[in-house]
Amino acid sequence: MKNLKKISRENLKSVKGGITPECANAFATMTCFSSLSACQANVDPNLGEVCIPVCHKYCR
């Protein structure tokens, strides 16, 4: 814990990683797949389901 550095507000803006609240909400409420073909294999067109791109994944 001695090597902790203080991060300024300006430097904090450049920190990358994590997921946005919008992506977290979509992943929690939808069934998501890593590829379009995997999503399409699990879609029931009779129910009107479609695959939509959400945060680099495909969800139904």
Backbone as a chain_set.jsonl record, in Angstrom:
{"seq": "MKNLKKISRENLKSVKGGITPECANAFATMTCFSSLSACQANVDPNLGEVCIPVCHKYCR", "coords": {"N": [[0.81, -1.195, 0.0], [2.17, 1.124, 0.052], [2.903, 2.161, -2.37], [0.943, 3.707, -3.517], [-0.389, 6.127, -5.67], [-1.389, 9.497, -5.969], [-4.107, 10.454, -7.903], [-4.817, 12.931, -10.15], [-7.666, 14.986, -10.986], [-7.568, 15.606, -13.677], [-5.892, 13.612, -14.759], [-7.448, 11.418, -14.155], [-9.424, 11.413, -16.045], [-8.308, 10.153, -18.217], [-8.147, 7.5, -17.612], [-8.776, 4.205, -18.498], [-11.114, 1.493, -18.998], [-13.314, -0.925, -17.382], [-16.97, -0.926, -17.323], [-19.665, 0.975, -18.675], [-22.482, 2.481, -16.954], [-24.75, 2.226, -18.582], [-24.171, 0.018, -20.232], [-23.927, -1.978, -18.29], [-26.53, -2.046, -17.324], [-27.918, -2.903, -19.614], [-26.774, -5.464, -19.995], [-27.696, -6.708, -17.714], [-30.44, -6.81, -18.041], [-30.971, -8.026, -20.462], [-30.438, -10.877, -22.65], [-27.276, -11.641, -23.621], [-24.767, -12.126, -26.175], [-21.503, -13.018, -27.409], [-21.036, -13.018, -30.124], [-22.572, -12.283, -33.307], [-23.617, -14.456, -34.75], [-23.993, -16.386, -32.744], [-25.967, -15.155, -31.259], [-28.076, -14.986, -33.126], [-28.63, -17.682, -33.43], [-30.009, -18.248, -31.149], [-32.37, -16.845, -31.197], [-35.869, -16.388, -31.39], [-37.771, -16.012, -34.064], [-40.526, -16.07, -34.318], [-41.505, -14.933, -32.051], [-40.855, -12.357, -32.412], [-38.317, -11.575, -31.749], [-35.163, -9.956, -31.988], [-31.69, -9.481, -32.775], [-29.624, -7.099, -31.323], [-26.933, -4.783, -31.502], [-25.086, -4.105, -28.619], [-22.906, -2.391, -26.727], [-20.487, -3.7, -27.751], [-21.366, -6.314, -27.838], [-23.922, -8.719, -28.695], [-27.305, -8.541, -28.191], [-30.499, -9.861, -27.126]], "CA": [[0.0, 0.0, 0.0], [3.037, 2.294, 0.054], [3.123, 2.662, -3.725], [-0.241, 4.369, -4.052], [-0.146, 7.467, -6.197], [-2.578, 10.329, -6.063], [-4.512, 10.7, -9.284], [-5.502, 14.215, -10.269], [-8.905, 14.927, -11.769], [-7.215, 15.647, -15.09], [-5.387, 12.291, -15.13], [-8.522, 10.448, -13.999], [-10.191, 11.396, -17.288], [-7.658, 9.291, -19.201], [-8.164, 6.109, -17.153], [-9.662, 3.396, -19.34], [-11.481, 0.195, -18.446], [-14.616, -1.004, -16.752], [-18.103, -0.777, -18.226], [-20.514, 2.113, -18.341], [-23.759, 2.079, -16.351], [-25.686, 1.84, -19.644], [-23.835, -1.345, -20.631], [-24.252, -2.853, -17.166], [-27.986, -2.177, -17.289], [-28.318, -3.731, -20.758], [-26.352, -6.841, -19.754], [-28.507, -7.251, -16.621], [-31.837, -6.966, -18.435], [-31.076, -8.743, -21.733], [-29.552, -12.014, -22.85], [-26.264, -11.154, -24.553], [-23.834, -13.086, -26.747], [-20.29, -12.364, -27.886], [-21.027, -12.911, -31.582], [-23.876, -12.16, -33.95], [-24.116, -15.78, -35.119], [-24.478, -17.038, -31.525], [-27.228, -14.509, -30.91], [-29.094, -15.381, -34.096], [-28.972, -19.082, -33.197], [-30.867, -18.319, -29.969], [-33.498, -15.93, -31.37], [-37.107, -16.972, -31.904], [-38.407, -14.984, -34.897], [-41.971, -16.109, -34.121], [-41.808, -14.042, -30.932], [-40.443, -11.021, -32.794], [-37.021, -11.258, -31.165], [-34.09, -9.578, -32.906], [-30.395, -9.233, -32.139], [-29.191, -5.716, -31.458], [-25.584, -4.576, -30.951], [-25.039, -3.305, -27.4], [-21.606, -2.383, -26.028], [-19.601, -4.705, -28.332], [-21.988, -7.63, -27.752], [-25.218, -8.769, -29.38], [-28.305, -8.888, -27.18], [-31.896, -10.026, -27.563]], "C": [[0.858, 1.265, 0.0], [3.159, 2.92, -1.325], [1.89, 3.315, -4.338], [0.113, 5.776, -4.508], [-1.462, 8.226, -6.214], [-2.862, 10.581, -7.539], [-5.276, 12.015, -9.311], [-6.78, 14.036, -11.084], [-8.599, 14.887, -13.267], [-6.716, 14.276, -15.551], [-6.466, 11.223, -15.027], [-9.353, 10.326, -15.271], [-9.598, 10.442, -18.31], [-7.63, 7.82, -18.786], [-9.185, 5.337, -17.975], [-9.972, 2.087, -18.64], [-12.835, 0.242, -17.778], [-15.726, -0.908, -17.785], [-18.955, 0.383, -17.743], [-21.794, 1.619, -17.678], [-24.784, 1.63, -17.393], [-25.446, 0.402, -20.084], [-24.201, -2.326, -19.519], [-25.749, -3.081, -17.089], [-28.48, -3.075, -18.424], [-27.968, -5.198, -20.516], [-27.2, -7.49, -18.658], [-29.935, -7.559, -17.071], [-32.036, -7.768, -19.718], [-30.186, -9.976, -21.717], [-28.567, -11.627, -23.94], [-25.288, -12.256, -24.958], [-22.637, -12.334, -27.305], [-20.252, -12.213, -29.403], [-22.45, -12.848, -32.129], [-24.458, -13.528, -34.284], [-24.643, -16.532, -33.899], [-25.815, -16.446, -31.098], [-28.347, -14.967, -31.84], [-29.515, -16.835, -33.917], [-29.941, -19.231, -32.029], [-32.073, -17.391, -30.024], [-34.692, -16.693, -31.925], [-37.834, -15.914, -32.723], [-39.929, -14.959, -34.746], [-42.405, -15.2, -32.977], [-41.405, -12.602, -31.227], [-39.109, -10.607, -32.187], [-36.013, -10.921, -32.263], [-32.815, -9.372, -32.103], [-30.006, -7.779, -32.392], [-27.791, -5.582, -30.868], [-25.637, -3.636, -29.749], [-23.66, -3.461, -26.788], [-20.693, -3.542, -26.467], [-20.086, -6.13, -28.102], [-23.299, -7.564, -28.498], [-26.242, -9.308, -28.388], [-29.677, -9.045, -27.808], [-32.8, -9.74, -26.407]], "O": [[0.318, 2.371, -0.048], [3.488, 4.101, -1.435], [1.808, 3.458, -5.558], [0.82, 6.513, -3.821], [-2.522, 7.646, -6.45], [-1.957, 10.883, -8.317], [-6.257, 12.192, -8.589], [-6.94, 13.039, -11.789], [-9.291, 14.213, -14.03], [-7.085, 13.826, -16.635], [-6.407, 10.221, -15.739], [-9.92, 9.269, -15.548], [-10.315, 9.965, -19.189], [-7.137, 6.98, -19.539], [-10.327, 5.771, -18.127], [-9.203, 1.622, -17.798], [-13.432, 1.307, -17.625], [-15.459, -0.82, -18.983], [-18.964, 0.723, -16.56], [-22.152, 0.45, -17.827], [-25.6, 0.749, -17.117], [-26.396, -0.354, -20.287], [-24.735, -3.4, -19.797], [-26.193, -4.196, -16.815], [-29.359, -3.912, -18.217], [-28.777, -6.082, -20.8], [-27.4, -8.704, -18.678], [-30.569, -8.471, -16.54], [-33.163, -8.153, -20.03], [-29.294, -10.104, -20.879], [-28.971, -11.317, -25.061], [-25.019, -13.186, -24.197], [-22.739, -11.154, -27.638], [-19.517, -11.372, -29.92], [-23.4, -13.303, -31.491], [-25.659, -13.745, -34.123], [-25.64, -17.247, -34.004], [-26.694, -17.168, -30.627], [-29.442, -15.297, -31.384], [-30.654, -17.184, -34.226], [-30.628, -20.248, -31.931], [-32.73, -17.172, -29.007], [-34.55, -17.534, -32.813], [-38.45, -15.012, -32.156], [-40.557, -13.936, -35.018], [-43.549, -14.748, -32.942], [-41.59, -11.721, -30.387], [-38.802, -9.417, -32.118], [-36.016, -11.531, -33.333], [-32.859, -9.121, -30.898], [-30.053, -7.295, -33.523], [-27.489, -6.198, -29.846], [-26.158, -2.524, -29.836], [-23.288, -4.558, -26.372], [-20.187, -4.281, -25.622], [-19.288, -7.065, -28.165], [-23.745, -6.486, -28.891], [-26.07, -10.387, -27.82], [-29.986, -8.467, -28.85], [-34.021, -9.817, -26.544]]}, "num_chains": 1, "name": "protein.A"}
